[in-house]
Amino acid sequence: MRVKLQLVMCNDQGEEETVTDVITLSKHHQRIEHLGLTLAESKHLLSTLQQHLLQQQVNTFLDTCADCPDCGTPLPLKARASRSFRTLFGTFQFDSPRLEHCDCTRRKTASFRPLSALLTESVAPELLSMEAKWSSLVSYVYRVIVDIRQHFTDTLRSHTICDHNRYVRSYTTIMDLPTISYERDERVNCPRIADATVTLHNKI
């Protein structure tokens, strides 16, 4: 089957203004791993949706700044540049025009970038919050791993974990999902994330 998702932008009165194709998926249904969205598909969907939504919001904001707030005269364009913005669903680039002030009112500067008033930071507040939260958990996770090794060594056998590891790898290979490997960084005596496969055997 084919699944097509569209983003419909409406004005404040509820009238449709734009219809944008967000993503088109070809989905099978013969096996259990075909059911629902995969992690890669969901990430692509959220990233694409975020891009279209942000672009529409930025364009709407810039339209409100295109005219002089005092006399309503369209402000002339002086230069163009780009501005990056990091979010939970990716980093996006936006046009950041520099507009000249109108002569009807005396200003401190001859020109300004209206997008700077909206993007006061280059990182979304929610992403900053998540980065701070995860960084604070690093030492806690390491302590939990050490505690597990100390208290459950007799019950957690390496061959059992290896069997589970092979089972998970078989599914991640079929579904083309990324897996995580943990190795020890001897410099700081704590685990660090490597690249390919979950290698937990011989670690307990």
ABEGO torsion letter per residue (X at the ends): XBBBBBBBBBBAAGBBABBBBABBBBBBAABAAABEBBAAAAAAAAAAAAAAAAAAAAAAAAAAAABBAAAGBBBBBABBBBBBBBBAAEBBBBBBBBBBBBAABBBABABBBAAAAABABABBAAAAAAAAAAAAAAAAAAAAAAAAAAAAAAABBAAAAAAAAAAAAAAAAAAGBBBBBBBBBAAAGBBBBBAABBBABGAX
